[in-house]
Amino acid sequence: MKDSVKVELIKRSKGDGVNSDQNLELGLLKPELQAIATSVRALAQTCQGDTLALLALLRALESWHREIRDTVFQASLPDNRQALYALLKDMEEEGGWPYIERMKVRSLLEKLSAAESPNSSHPLPLESETHPPQPG
């Protein structure tokens, strides 16, 4: 991101020169956000079928979300009423607080149950059932 764009975004987030067109800020970020989204989608497609690689990708995204939230986002929170109002208004209009939803264990178990063969009396075999213990 160009330094002038960063400076402008920092000024606006601190309440300096707040204007009513909040979409201007998003417009400045949109091409970079689109490039990131394209890269993440391409990586996900590359990992398609590799559950562990996709899980690593999801963990990385969650970690980055937490890192950004706990560092630069918290440091940039409004310090005056006008900027706080603008932030809350944007959150109300654009979808609220960012949240990364986790898959429920129950959903995973249901998927495993559906993968169970009709002739089987129990779910997919555990690793210990498919590989005999190694002599120690």
VMD Tcl script that builds the backbone (N, CA, C; Angstrom):
set m [mol new atoms 408]
animate dup $m
set s [atomselect $m all]
$s set {name element resname resid chain x y z} {
  {N N MET 1 A 0.853 -1.177 0.000}
  {CA C MET 1 A 0.000 0.000 0.000}
  {C C MET 1 A 0.889 1.227 0.000}
  {N N LYS 2 A 0.529 2.218 -0.771}
  {CA C LYS 2 A 1.316 3.440 -0.853}
  {C C LYS 2 A 1.269 4.180 0.478}
  {N N ASP 3 A 2.387 4.846 0.822}
  {CA C ASP 3 A 2.479 5.558 2.092}
  {C C ASP 3 A 1.410 6.627 2.238}
  {N N SER 4 A 1.097 7.326 1.161}
  {CA C SER 4 A 0.084 8.385 1.246}
  {C C SER 4 A -1.289 7.804 1.577}
  {N N VAL 5 A -1.575 6.614 1.049}
  {CA C VAL 5 A -2.848 5.955 1.352}
  {C C VAL 5 A -2.872 5.541 2.811}
  {N N LYS 6 A -1.758 4.972 3.309}
  {CA C LYS 6 A -1.681 4.572 4.715}
  {C C LYS 6 A -1.878 5.765 5.632}
  {N N VAL 7 A -1.213 6.861 5.325}
  {CA C VAL 7 A -1.326 8.059 6.152}
  {C C VAL 7 A -2.773 8.548 6.189}
  {N N GLU 8 A -3.419 8.568 5.035}
  {CA C GLU 8 A -4.810 9.013 4.973}
  {C C GLU 8 A -5.721 8.101 5.787}
  {N N LEU 9 A -5.508 6.783 5.683}
  {CA C LEU 9 A -6.329 5.855 6.449}
  {C C LEU 9 A -6.093 6.012 7.941}
  {N N ILE 10 A -4.847 6.225 8.346}
  {CA C ILE 10 A -4.538 6.427 9.754}
  {C C ILE 10 A -5.196 7.702 10.258}
  {N N LYS 11 A -5.097 8.787 9.484}
  {CA C LYS 11 A -5.737 10.040 9.880}
  {C C LYS 11 A -7.235 9.847 10.081}
  {N N ARG 12 A -7.861 9.166 9.141}
  {CA C ARG 12 A -9.309 8.981 9.221}
  {C C ARG 12 A -9.694 8.095 10.394}
  {N N SER 13 A -8.916 7.045 10.658}
  {CA C SER 13 A -9.250 6.158 11.768}
  {C C SER 13 A -9.088 6.861 13.107}
  {N N LYS 14 A -8.221 7.856 13.181}
  {CA C LYS 14 A -8.029 8.614 14.409}
  {C C LYS 14 A -9.010 9.777 14.529}
  {N N GLY 15 A -9.809 9.994 13.489}
  {CA C GLY 15 A -10.810 11.037 13.562}
  {C C GLY 15 A -10.398 12.343 12.925}
  {N N ASP 16 A -9.205 12.438 12.362}
  {CA C ASP 16 A -8.764 13.658 11.695}
  {C C ASP 16 A -9.376 13.707 10.305}
  {N N GLY 17 A -10.096 14.732 10.016}
  {CA C GLY 17 A -10.670 14.885 8.691}
  {C C GLY 17 A -11.753 13.865 8.373}
  {N N VAL 18 A -12.536 13.483 9.366}
  {CA C VAL 18 A -13.601 12.515 9.133}
  {C C VAL 18 A -14.587 13.099 8.143}
  {N N ASN 19 A -14.899 12.337 7.103}
  {CA C ASN 19 A -15.934 12.796 6.196}
  {C C ASN 19 A -17.023 11.749 6.125}
  {N N SER 20 A -18.137 12.079 5.529}
  {CA C SER 20 A -19.288 11.183 5.539}
  {C C SER 20 A -19.143 10.038 4.561}
  {N N ASP 21 A -18.174 10.087 3.675}
  {CA C ASP 21 A -18.020 9.018 2.694}
  {C C ASP 21 A -17.062 7.950 3.199}
  {N N GLN 22 A -17.564 7.045 4.030}
  {CA C GLN 22 A -16.740 5.979 4.595}
  {C C GLN 22 A -16.323 4.973 3.531}
  {N N ASN 23 A -17.046 4.906 2.432}
  {CA C ASN 23 A -16.700 3.967 1.363}
  {C C ASN 23 A -15.396 4.342 0.671}
  {N N LEU 24 A -14.962 5.585 0.822}
  {CA C LEU 24 A -13.685 6.006 0.235}
  {C C LEU 24 A -12.552 5.159 0.799}
  {N N GLU 25 A -12.573 4.917 2.115}
  {CA C GLU 25 A -11.537 4.102 2.744}
  {C C GLU 25 A -11.533 2.703 2.163}
  {N N LEU 26 A -12.699 2.114 2.027}
  {CA C LEU 26 A -12.797 0.775 1.460}
  {C C LEU 26 A -12.322 0.784 0.015}
  {N N GLY 27 A -12.636 1.834 -0.720}
  {CA C GLY 27 A -12.200 1.938 -2.101}
  {C C GLY 27 A -10.690 1.952 -2.233}
  {N N LEU 28 A -10.004 2.558 -1.266}
  {CA C LEU 28 A -8.550 2.596 -1.293}
  {C C LEU 28 A -7.958 1.208 -1.025}
  {N N LEU 29 A -8.648 0.398 -0.242}
  {CA C LEU 29 A -8.159 -0.926 0.113}
  {C C LEU 29 A -8.647 -2.023 -0.829}
  {N N LYS 30 A -9.720 -1.778 -1.532}
  {CA C LYS 30 A -10.390 -2.822 -2.300}
  {C C LYS 30 A -9.468 -3.605 -3.239}
  {N N PRO 31 A -8.608 -2.966 -4.053}
  {CA C PRO 31 A -7.747 -3.753 -4.948}
  {C C PRO 31 A -6.795 -4.684 -4.194}
  {N N GLU 32 A -6.241 -4.215 -3.089}
  {CA C GLU 32 A -5.336 -5.058 -2.308}
  {C C GLU 32 A -6.080 -6.194 -1.627}
  {N N LEU 33 A -7.261 -5.910 -1.102}
  {CA C LEU 33 A -8.062 -6.968 -0.485}
  {C C LEU 33 A -8.473 -8.010 -1.521}
  {N N GLN 34 A -8.799 -7.560 -2.713}
  {CA C GLN 34 A -9.171 -8.481 -3.792}
  {C C GLN 34 A -7.988 -9.365 -4.164}
  {N N ALA 35 A -6.789 -8.796 -4.213}
  {CA C ALA 35 A -5.595 -9.584 -4.538}
  {C C ALA 35 A -5.331 -10.640 -3.464}
  {N N ILE 36 A -5.517 -10.272 -2.198}
  {CA C ILE 36 A -5.333 -11.223 -1.105}
  {C C ILE 36 A -6.372 -12.335 -1.212}
  {N N ALA 37 A -7.620 -11.971 -1.441}
  {CA C ALA 37 A -8.688 -12.970 -1.572}
  {C C ALA 37 A -8.404 -13.930 -2.715}
  {N N THR 38 A -7.931 -13.405 -3.832}
  {CA C THR 38 A -7.605 -14.246 -4.985}
  {C C THR 38 A -6.487 -15.220 -4.631}
  {N N SER 39 A -5.466 -14.746 -3.934}
  {CA C SER 39 A -4.347 -15.605 -3.532}
  {C C SER 39 A -4.799 -16.706 -2.578}
  {N N VAL 40 A -5.625 -16.341 -1.597}
  {CA C VAL 40 A -6.093 -17.331 -0.620}
  {C C VAL 40 A -6.967 -18.375 -1.313}
  {N N ARG 41 A -7.852 -17.933 -2.205}
  {CA C ARG 41 A -8.692 -18.893 -2.941}
  {C C ARG 41 A -7.849 -19.824 -3.809}
  {N N ALA 42 A -6.822 -19.280 -4.454}
  {CA C ALA 42 A -5.944 -20.105 -5.296}
  {C C ALA 42 A -5.206 -21.131 -4.440}
  {N N LEU 43 A -4.732 -20.717 -3.277}
  {CA C LEU 43 A -4.059 -21.647 -2.378}
  {C C LEU 43 A -5.020 -22.739 -1.912}
  {N N ALA 44 A -6.245 -22.355 -1.577}
  {CA C ALA 44 A -7.244 -23.341 -1.161}
  {C C ALA 44 A -7.515 -24.344 -2.282}
  {N N GLN 45 A -7.611 -23.857 -3.517}
  {CA C GLN 45 A -7.830 -24.762 -4.655}
  {C C GLN 45 A -6.638 -25.700 -4.830}
  {N N THR 46 A -5.434 -25.194 -4.637}
  {CA C THR 46 A -4.232 -26.019 -4.737}
  {C C THR 46 A -4.248 -27.130 -3.688}
  {N N CYS 47 A -4.793 -26.826 -2.517}
  {CA C CYS 47 A -4.830 -27.787 -1.413}
  {C C CYS 47 A -6.074 -28.678 -1.442}
  {N N GLN 48 A -6.937 -28.484 -2.415}
  {CA C GLN 48 A -8.198 -29.230 -2.469}
  {C C GLN 48 A -7.929 -30.730 -2.345}
  {N N GLY 49 A -8.640 -31.376 -1.440}
  {CA C GLY 49 A -8.474 -32.802 -1.207}
  {C C GLY 49 A -7.460 -33.120 -0.124}
  {N N ASP 50 A -6.644 -32.156 0.275}
  {CA C ASP 50 A -5.642 -32.343 1.322}
  {C C ASP 50 A -6.161 -31.679 2.597}
  {N N THR 51 A -6.860 -32.462 3.400}
  {CA C THR 51 A -7.517 -31.932 4.589}
  {C C THR 51 A -6.547 -31.251 5.536}
  {N N LEU 52 A -5.374 -31.831 5.727}
  {CA C LEU 52 A -4.404 -31.236 6.654}
  {C C LEU 52 A -3.879 -29.906 6.143}
  {N N ALA 53 A -3.646 -29.797 4.847}
  {CA C ALA 53 A -3.182 -28.524 4.285}
  {C C ALA 53 A -4.277 -27.462 4.398}
  {N N LEU 54 A -5.516 -27.846 4.140}
  {CA C LEU 54 A -6.627 -26.891 4.262}
  {C C LEU 54 A -6.826 -26.469 5.716}
  {N N LEU 55 A -6.662 -27.419 6.633}
  {CA C LEU 55 A -6.749 -27.090 8.052}
  {C C LEU 55 A -5.639 -26.112 8.441}
  {N N ALA 56 A -4.444 -26.304 7.910}
  {CA C ALA 56 A -3.336 -25.380 8.171}
  {C C ALA 56 A -3.669 -23.989 7.635}
  {N N LEU 57 A -4.282 -23.925 6.454}
  {CA C LEU 57 A -4.687 -22.638 5.880}
  {C C LEU 57 A -5.713 -21.950 6.776}
  {N N LEU 58 A -6.717 -22.686 7.225}
  {CA C LEU 58 A -7.738 -22.112 8.113}
  {C C LEU 58 A -7.122 -21.632 9.427}
  {N N ARG 59 A -6.199 -22.414 9.955}
  {CA C ARG 59 A -5.521 -22.003 11.197}
  {C C ARG 59 A -4.714 -20.729 10.981}
  {N N ALA 60 A -4.043 -20.625 9.845}
  {CA C ALA 60 A -3.261 -19.428 9.544}
  {C C ALA 60 A -4.181 -18.208 9.434}
  {N N LEU 61 A -5.306 -18.356 8.741}
  {CA C LEU 61 A -6.249 -17.239 8.608}
  {C C LEU 61 A -6.768 -16.801 9.981}
  {N N GLU 62 A -7.087 -17.766 10.824}
  {CA C GLU 62 A -7.565 -17.443 12.166}
  {C C GLU 62 A -6.477 -16.736 12.975}
  {N N SER 63 A -5.254 -17.203 12.846}
  {CA C SER 63 A -4.135 -16.595 13.563}
  {C C SER 63 A -3.906 -15.153 13.099}
  {N N TRP 64 A -3.962 -14.933 11.790}
  {CA C TRP 64 A -3.785 -13.583 11.253}
  {C C TRP 64 A -4.907 -12.666 11.710}
  {N N HIS 65 A -6.118 -13.188 11.740}
  {CA C HIS 65 A -7.272 -12.417 12.218}
  {C C HIS 65 A -7.019 -11.969 13.660}
  {N N ARG 66 A -6.608 -12.912 14.498}
  {CA C ARG 66 A -6.357 -12.608 15.914}
  {C C ARG 66 A -5.202 -11.612 16.062}
  {N N GLU 67 A -4.132 -11.815 15.284}
  {CA C GLU 67 A -2.973 -10.920 15.345}
  {C C GLU 67 A -3.345 -9.487 14.964}
  {N N ILE 68 A -4.063 -9.329 13.877}
  {CA C ILE 68 A -4.476 -7.989 13.430}
  {C C ILE 68 A -5.403 -7.350 14.452}
  {N N ARG 69 A -6.374 -8.133 14.945}
  {CA C ARG 69 A -7.328 -7.619 15.928}
  {C C ARG 69 A -6.629 -7.158 17.196}
  {N N ASP 70 A -5.692 -7.970 17.703}
  {CA C ASP 70 A -5.072 -7.695 18.996}
  {C C ASP 70 A -3.955 -6.658 18.940}
  {N N THR 71 A -3.492 -6.328 17.752}
  {CA C THR 71 A -2.390 -5.361 17.656}
  {C C THR 71 A -2.865 -4.088 16.972}
  {N N VAL 72 A -2.747 -4.037 15.675}
  {CA C VAL 72 A -3.003 -2.781 14.961}
  {C C VAL 72 A -4.459 -2.334 15.001}
  {N N PHE 73 A -5.415 -3.278 15.031}
  {CA C PHE 73 A -6.820 -2.853 15.087}
  {C C PHE 73 A -7.124 -2.182 16.421}
  {N N GLN 74 A -6.750 -2.832 17.514}
  {CA C GLN 74 A -7.020 -2.239 18.829}
  {C C GLN 74 A -6.315 -0.893 18.991}
  {N N ALA 75 A -5.122 -0.794 18.441}
  {CA C ALA 75 A -4.379 0.470 18.537}
  {C C ALA 75 A -5.041 1.581 17.714}
  {N N SER 76 A -5.829 1.197 16.713}
  {CA C SER 76 A -6.441 2.203 15.847}
  {C C SER 76 A -7.883 2.532 16.232}
  {N N LEU 77 A -8.379 1.969 17.322}
  {CA C LEU 77 A -9.762 2.243 17.724}
  {C C LEU 77 A -9.957 3.737 17.970}
  {N N PRO 78 A -11.145 4.223 17.703}
  {CA C PRO 78 A -11.426 5.664 17.820}
  {C C PRO 78 A -11.143 6.206 19.215}
  {N N ASP 79 A -10.721 7.473 19.223}
  {CA C ASP 79 A -10.472 8.136 20.500}
  {C C ASP 79 A -11.364 9.369 20.678}
  {N N ASN 80 A -12.400 9.466 19.813}
  {CA C ASN 80 A -13.368 10.551 19.997}
  {C C ASN 80 A -14.751 10.056 19.574}
  {N N ARG 81 A -15.775 10.786 19.958}
  {CA C ARG 81 A -17.158 10.358 19.720}
  {C C ARG 81 A -17.516 10.273 18.248}
  {N N GLN 82 A -17.057 11.238 17.457}
  {CA C GLN 82 A -17.389 11.240 16.029}
  {C C GLN 82 A -16.833 10.003 15.339}
  {N N ALA 83 A -15.597 9.680 15.617}
  {CA C ALA 83 A -14.963 8.516 14.997}
  {C C ALA 83 A -15.600 7.227 15.503}
  {N N LEU 84 A -15.949 7.176 16.790}
  {CA C LEU 84 A -16.627 6.003 17.336}
  {C C LEU 84 A -17.988 5.828 16.674}
  {N N TYR 85 A -18.723 6.915 16.516}
  {CA C TYR 85 A -20.015 6.855 15.848}
  {C C TYR 85 A -19.859 6.338 14.414}
  {N N ALA 86 A -18.856 6.852 13.701}
  {CA C ALA 86 A -18.624 6.412 12.320}
  {C C ALA 86 A -18.299 4.923 12.269}
  {N N LEU 87 A -17.497 4.445 13.210}
  {CA C LEU 87 A -17.157 3.019 13.260}
  {C C LEU 87 A -18.393 2.174 13.540}
  {N N LEU 88 A -19.167 2.560 14.531}
  {CA C LEU 88 A -20.373 1.796 14.877}
  {C C LEU 88 A -21.397 1.818 13.744}
  {N N LYS 89 A -21.525 2.962 13.084}
  {CA C LYS 89 A -22.434 3.069 11.949}
  {C C LYS 89 A -21.994 2.133 10.820}
  {N N ASP 90 A -20.692 2.128 10.532}
  {CA C ASP 90 A -20.168 1.244 9.495}
  {C C ASP 90 A -20.412 -0.218 9.867}
  {N N MET 91 A -20.177 -0.567 11.120}
  {CA C MET 91 A -20.394 -1.948 11.561}
  {C C MET 91 A -21.861 -2.345 11.400}
  {N N GLU 92 A -22.755 -1.431 11.717}
  {CA C GLU 92 A -24.181 -1.720 11.588}
  {C C GLU 92 A -24.580 -1.887 10.128}
  {N N GLU 93 A -24.043 -1.040 9.257}
  {CA C GLU 93 A -24.431 -1.061 7.849}
  {C C GLU 93 A -23.727 -2.148 7.048}
  {N N GLU 94 A -22.501 -2.484 7.437}
  {CA C GLU 94 A -21.689 -3.386 6.611}
  {C C GLU 94 A -21.523 -4.787 7.173}
  {N N GLY 95 A -22.231 -5.134 8.238}
  {CA C GLY 95 A -22.190 -6.520 8.669}
  {C C GLY 95 A -21.594 -6.804 10.027}
  {N N GLY 96 A -21.368 -5.825 10.829}
  {CA C GLY 96 A -20.950 -6.072 12.200}
  {C C GLY 96 A -19.503 -6.452 12.377}
  {N N TRP 97 A -19.260 -7.118 13.485}
  {CA C TRP 97 A -17.917 -7.477 13.906}
  {C C TRP 97 A -17.406 -8.658 13.097}
  {N N PRO 98 A -16.151 -8.615 12.623}
  {CA C PRO 98 A -15.602 -9.760 11.889}
  {C C PRO 98 A -15.498 -10.976 12.807}
  {N N TYR 99 A -15.876 -12.121 12.289}
  {CA C TYR 99 A -15.879 -13.332 13.092}
  {C C TYR 99 A -15.508 -14.501 12.203}
  {N N ILE 100 A -14.635 -15.366 12.694}
  {CA C ILE 100 A -14.271 -16.563 11.957}
  {C C ILE 100 A -14.954 -17.732 12.656}
  {N N GLU 101 A -15.945 -18.299 11.994}
  {CA C GLU 101 A -16.713 -19.395 12.572}
  {C C GLU 101 A -15.943 -20.702 12.431}
  {N N ARG 102 A -15.966 -21.477 13.471}
  {CA C ARG 102 A -15.320 -22.786 13.445}
  {C C ARG 102 A -16.352 -23.859 13.157}
  {N N MET 103 A -15.896 -24.900 12.481}
  {CA C MET 103 A -16.756 -26.041 12.220}
  {C C MET 103 A -17.056 -26.726 13.555}
  {N N LYS 104 A -18.277 -27.121 13.751}
  {CA C LYS 104 A -18.668 -27.806 14.972}
  {C C LYS 104 A -18.245 -29.274 14.903}
  {N N VAL 105 A -17.827 -29.811 16.035}
  {CA C VAL 105 A -17.422 -31.211 16.096}
  {C C VAL 105 A -18.583 -32.107 15.668}
  {N N ARG 106 A -19.799 -31.715 16.033}
  {CA C ARG 106 A -20.980 -32.497 15.660}
  {C C ARG 106 A -21.086 -32.618 14.132}
  {N N SER 107 A -20.799 -31.549 13.397}
  {CA C SER 107 A -20.840 -31.592 11.934}
  {C C SER 107 A -19.813 -32.571 11.385}
  {N N LEU 108 A -18.631 -32.571 11.988}
  {CA C LEU 108 A -17.578 -33.491 11.573}
  {C C LEU 108 A -18.010 -34.938 11.830}
  {N N LEU 109 A -18.596 -35.194 12.992}
  {CA C LEU 109 A -19.055 -36.542 13.322}
  {C C LEU 109 A -20.181 -36.990 12.391}
  {N N GLU 110 A -21.085 -36.068 12.047}
  {CA C GLU 110 A -22.161 -36.416 11.113}
  {C C GLU 110 A -21.593 -36.782 9.743}
  {N N LYS 111 A -20.563 -36.061 9.314}
  {CA C LYS 111 A -19.929 -36.365 8.034}
  {C C LYS 111 A -19.285 -37.741 8.083}
  {N N LEU 112 A -18.611 -38.064 9.186}
  {CA C LEU 112 A -18.012 -39.385 9.337}
  {C C LEU 112 A -19.084 -40.477 9.358}
  {N N SER 113 A -20.173 -40.195 10.035}
  {CA C SER 113 A -21.264 -41.153 10.121}
  {C C SER 113 A -21.859 -41.417 8.738}
  {N N ALA 114 A -21.982 -40.359 7.926}
  {CA C ALA 114 A -22.520 -40.505 6.574}
  {C C ALA 114 A -21.562 -41.299 5.691}
  {N N ALA 115 A -20.257 -41.218 5.972}
  {CA C ALA 115 A -19.266 -41.939 5.185}
  {C C ALA 115 A -19.201 -43.415 5.560}
  {N N GLU 116 A -19.829 -43.763 6.662}
  {CA C GLU 116 A -19.842 -45.147 7.148}
  {C C GLU 116 A -20.544 -46.039 6.129}
  {N N SER 117 A -19.994 -47.206 5.901}
  {CA C SER 117 A -20.630 -48.098 4.935}
  {C C SER 117 A -21.870 -48.733 5.555}
  {N N PRO 118 A -22.868 -49.074 4.745}
  {CA C PRO 118 A -24.114 -49.639 5.280}
  {C C PRO 118 A -23.907 -50.996 5.958}
  {N N ASN 119 A -22.878 -51.763 5.583}
  {CA C ASN 119 A -22.648 -53.088 6.148}
  {C C ASN 119 A -21.825 -53.040 7.423}
  {N N SER 120 A -21.307 -51.873 7.766}
  {CA C SER 120 A -20.428 -51.732 8.927}
  {C C SER 120 A -21.247 -51.496 10.181}
  {N N SER 121 A -20.794 -52.056 11.289}
  {CA C SER 121 A -21.510 -51.868 12.551}
  {C C SER 121 A -20.924 -50.721 13.372}
  {N N HIS 122 A -19.813 -50.135 12.905}
  {CA C HIS 122 A -19.207 -49.001 13.617}
  {C C HIS 122 A -18.596 -48.047 12.605}
  {N N PRO 123 A -18.269 -46.819 13.052}
  {CA C PRO 123 A -17.727 -45.812 12.132}
  {C C PRO 123 A -16.389 -46.244 11.531}
  {N N LEU 124 A -15.809 -45.375 10.749}
  {CA C LEU 124 A -14.530 -45.635 10.108}
  {C C LEU 124 A -13.520 -46.133 11.132}
  {N N PRO 125 A -12.621 -47.052 10.737}
  {CA C PRO 125 A -11.669 -47.616 11.696}
  {C C PRO 125 A -10.681 -46.569 12.196}
  {N N LEU 126 A -10.300 -46.735 13.442}
  {CA C LEU 126 A -9.268 -45.873 14.011}
  {C C LEU 126 A -7.922 -46.311 13.482}
  {N N GLU 127 A -6.927 -45.423 13.574}
  {CA C GLU 127 A -5.598 -45.749 13.072}
  {C C GLU 127 A -5.071 -47.013 13.741}
  {N N SER 128 A -5.351 -47.187 15.038}
  {CA C SER 128 A -4.869 -48.367 15.749}
  {C C SER 128 A -5.498 -49.643 15.218}
  {N N GLU 129 A -6.675 -49.543 14.577}
  {CA C GLU 129 A -7.323 -50.703 13.999}
  {C C GLU 129 A -6.786 -51.035 12.625}
  {N N THR 130 A -6.209 -50.065 11.929}
  {CA C THR 130 A -5.727 -50.292 10.569}
  {C C THR 130 A -4.253 -50.628 10.526}
  {N N HIS 131 A -3.515 -50.276 11.554}
  {CA C HIS 131 A -2.078 -50.548 11.610}
  {C C HIS 131 A -1.771 -51.327 12.880}
  {N N PRO 132 A -1.228 -52.533 12.755}
  {CA C PRO 132 A -0.888 -53.278 13.983}
  {C C PRO 132 A 0.191 -52.548 14.761}
  {N N PRO 133 A 0.199 -52.714 16.084}
  {CA C PRO 133 A 1.226 -52.040 16.886}
  {C C PRO 133 A 2.616 -52.488 16.480}
  {N N GLN 134 A 3.538 -51.554 16.470}
  {CA C GLN 134 A 4.922 -51.823 16.132}
  {C C GLN 134 A 5.643 -52.394 17.344}
  {N N PRO 135 A 6.476 -53.412 17.118}
  {CA C PRO 135 A 7.219 -53.960 18.271}
  {C C PRO 135 A 8.152 -52.899 18.851}
  {N N GLY 136 A 8.212 -52.831 20.170}
  {CA C GLY 136 A 8.953 -51.773 20.841}
  {C C GLY 136 A 10.273 -52.197 21.196}
}
mol reanalyze $m
mol bondsrecalc $m
mol representation Tube
mol addrep $m
